Amino acid sequence: MIDFVRRVINAGKDISTKFPAFLSGLIMYSYLSFNIVRFMFKAHAAPPTFYDVLETFDALPFMWLFSVAMVKIIEVRARLHESETQRIVAQQQIELKETQLNTLHEVVKSMQHHINNPLAIIALAVGPARRHAQSNPELSKQLDMIEESTQRIVRTLKAFFESESYQTERVDAVVGSIASLPSIQSEAPRKPTPP
């Protein structure tokens, strides 16, 4: 029973919000019809005087003002409700973006922790290998490529960690969408210059 009453009340609110002019017209014309019927009964009993007409229909102008005011109030409430709904949706989107960005930072922090150790070992190994490869230009070129690639990994992780926003871009059908930063997105792999 309580659910039924609640549904009726909600339906009434929806109708008043969607059709305020209809509702105010219904109230006003119901009042007018009631007064006309009452006036007819009075007129049937005795001839009406000007005072009888005035007494029967004196509230009609106030009912009209009430109807206009009610329509305006309902329209203002509907606009306020709509703007508040839009504000809430925008706030939820901002909170979602902040959550996504915080998650991205946490993931990148974890990746930095797990990737920086192997990168440090590679960087330490490149120095002695470069000394041994001074007479071999092909090996020096490959060591330059290794060093440049490790530097790109470090720069990319740092850029993701320090980012304030990110975008997604579609790579291909196999990989799908990935997160990218505008500065990293356009960065093409640089070829090392030969020694």
C-alpha positions as CSV (number, residue, x, y, z in Angstrom):
1,M,0.0,0.0,0.0
2,I,2.8,2.4,0.9
3,D,4.6,1.6,-2.4
4,F,1.4,2.3,-4.3
5,V,0.9,5.7,-2.6
6,R,4.6,6.5,-3.3
7,R,4.2,5.6,-7.0
8,V,1.1,7.8,-7.2
9,I,2.9,10.7,-5.6
10,N,5.9,10.3,-7.9
11,A,3.6,10.1,-10.9
12,G,1.9,13.3,-9.8
13,K,5.3,15.0,-9.5
14,D,6.3,13.8,-13.0
15,I,3.0,15.0,-14.5
16,S,3.3,18.4,-12.8
17,T,6.9,18.8,-14.0
18,K,6.2,17.7,-17.6
19,F,2.8,19.4,-18.0
20,P,2.6,22.4,-15.7
21,A,0.2,24.4,-17.9
22,F,-2.2,21.4,-18.2
23,L,-2.2,21.0,-14.4
24,S,-2.8,24.6,-13.7
25,G,-5.5,24.7,-16.4
26,L,-7.1,21.7,-14.8
27,I,-7.2,23.3,-11.4
28,M,-8.5,26.6,-12.7
29,Y,-11.2,25.1,-14.9
30,S,-12.3,22.7,-12.2
31,Y,-12.7,25.6,-9.9
32,L,-14.6,27.5,-12.6
33,S,-16.9,24.6,-13.4
34,F,-17.7,24.1,-9.7
35,N,-18.6,27.8,-9.3
36,I,-20.7,27.8,-12.5
37,V,-22.7,24.8,-11.2
38,R,-23.0,26.5,-7.8
39,F,-24.1,29.7,-9.5
40,M,-26.7,27.9,-11.5
41,F,-28.2,26.3,-8.4
42,K,-28.3,29.8,-6.7
43,A,-29.9,31.3,-9.9
44,H,-32.4,28.5,-10.0
45,A,-33.5,29.2,-6.4
46,A,-33.6,33.0,-6.7
47,P,-32.8,35.6,-9.4
48,P,-29.1,36.4,-9.1
49,T,-27.9,39.8,-8.1
50,F,-24.6,41.5,-9.0
51,Y,-23.4,40.7,-5.5
52,D,-24.1,36.9,-6.1
53,V,-22.1,37.0,-9.4
54,L,-19.3,38.8,-7.6
55,E,-19.4,36.5,-4.6
56,T,-19.4,33.4,-6.8
57,F,-16.6,34.4,-9.2
58,D,-14.5,36.8,-7.1
59,A,-11.6,34.2,-6.7
60,L,-11.3,33.6,-10.4
61,P,-8.7,36.3,-11.1
62,F,-6.7,35.1,-8.1
63,M,-6.9,31.5,-9.4
64,W,-5.6,32.7,-12.8
65,L,-2.7,34.4,-11.1
66,F,-2.1,31.3,-9.0
67,S,-2.1,29.2,-12.2
68,V,0.4,31.4,-13.9
69,A,2.7,31.5,-10.9
70,M,2.5,27.8,-10.5
71,V,3.5,27.2,-14.1
72,K,6.5,29.6,-13.7
73,I,7.6,28.0,-10.5
74,I,7.4,24.5,-12.0
75,E,9.4,25.6,-15.0
76,V,12.1,27.2,-12.9
77,R,12.2,24.1,-10.7
78,A,12.6,21.9,-13.8
79,R,15.4,24.1,-15.2
80,L,17.2,24.0,-11.8
81,H,16.8,20.3,-11.6
82,E,18.2,19.9,-15.1
83,S,21.2,22.2,-14.4
84,E,21.8,20.3,-11.1
85,T,21.7,17.0,-12.9
86,Q,24.2,18.3,-15.5
87,R,26.5,19.6,-12.8
88,I,26.3,16.2,-11.0
89,V,27.1,14.3,-14.2
90,A,30.0,16.7,-14.9
91,Q,31.3,16.2,-11.4
92,Q,31.1,12.4,-11.7
93,Q,33.0,12.6,-15.0
94,I,35.7,14.7,-13.3
95,E,36.0,12.3,-10.4
96,L,36.1,9.3,-12.8
97,K,39.0,11.0,-14.8
98,E,40.8,11.7,-11.5
99,T,40.4,8.1,-10.4
100,Q,41.7,6.9,-13.8
101,L,44.6,9.3,-13.7
102,N,45.5,8.2,-10.1
103,T,45.3,4.5,-11.2
104,L,47.6,5.3,-14.2
105,H,50.1,6.9,-11.9
106,E,50.1,3.9,-9.5
107,V,50.5,1.5,-12.4
108,V,53.4,3.6,-13.9
109,K,55.0,3.9,-10.4
110,S,54.9,0.1,-10.1
111,M,56.3,-0.3,-13.7
112,Q,59.1,2.2,-12.9
113,H,60.0,0.1,-9.9
114,H,60.2,-3.1,-11.8
115,I,61.7,-1.7,-15.0
116,N,64.4,0.7,-13.6
117,N,66.5,-2.1,-12.1
118,P,66.9,-4.0,-15.4
119,L,67.5,-0.7,-17.2
120,A,70.2,0.2,-14.7
121,I,71.9,-3.2,-15.4
122,I,71.7,-2.6,-19.1
123,A,73.1,0.9,-18.8
124,L,76.0,-0.4,-16.6
125,A,76.7,-3.1,-19.2
126,V,76.7,-0.7,-22.2
127,G,79.7,1.3,-20.8
128,P,82.2,-1.6,-20.7
129,A,80.8,-3.1,-23.9
130,R,81.4,0.3,-25.7
131,R,85.0,0.2,-24.6
132,H,85.4,-3.3,-26.1
133,A,83.6,-2.3,-29.3
134,Q,85.7,0.8,-30.2
135,S,87.2,-1.1,-33.1
136,N,83.8,-2.6,-34.3
137,P,81.5,0.1,-35.8
138,E,78.6,-2.3,-36.2
139,L,78.7,-3.3,-32.5
140,S,79.0,0.4,-31.5
141,K,75.9,1.2,-33.6
142,Q,73.9,-1.5,-31.8
143,L,75.1,-0.3,-28.4
144,D,73.9,3.2,-29.4
145,M,70.5,1.8,-30.3
146,I,70.3,0.0,-26.9
147,E,71.3,3.1,-25.1
148,E,68.7,5.3,-27.0
149,S,66.0,2.7,-26.4
150,T,66.6,2.6,-22.6
151,Q,66.5,6.4,-22.5
152,R,63.2,6.4,-24.4
153,I,61.8,3.9,-21.8
154,V,62.9,6.1,-18.9
155,R,61.5,9.3,-20.6
156,T,58.2,7.6,-21.4
157,L,57.7,6.3,-17.9
158,K,58.6,9.7,-16.4
159,A,56.2,11.5,-18.7
160,F,53.3,9.1,-17.8
161,F,54.1,9.5,-14.1
162,E,54.1,13.3,-14.3
163,S,51.1,13.6,-16.6
164,E,48.0,15.6,-15.7
165,S,45.9,14.0,-18.4
166,Y,46.1,11.4,-21.0
167,Q,44.3,10.2,-24.1
168,T,43.6,6.9,-25.7
169,E,44.4,5.9,-29.2
170,R,43.7,2.8,-31.2
171,V,46.9,1.0,-32.3
172,D,45.5,-1.9,-34.3
173,A,43.0,-4.7,-34.1
174,V,45.3,-6.9,-32.0
175,V,46.5,-4.4,-29.5
176,G,43.4,-2.3,-29.3
177,S,43.3,1.1,-27.5
178,I,46.2,2.2,-25.4
179,A,46.8,5.2,-23.1
180,S,49.1,7.9,-24.6
181,L,50.3,11.4,-23.8
182,P,50.3,14.1,-26.5
183,S,54.1,14.5,-26.2
184,I,54.7,10.8,-26.4
185,Q,52.1,10.1,-29.0
186,S,54.0,12.1,-31.6
187,E,57.4,11.0,-30.6
188,A,58.9,8.8,-33.2
189,P,61.8,6.4,-32.5
190,R,65.0,8.2,-33.2
191,K,67.7,6.5,-35.1
192,P,71.1,6.7,-33.5
193,T,73.8,8.6,-35.3
194,P,76.7,6.4,-36.4
195,P,79.9,7.1,-34.6
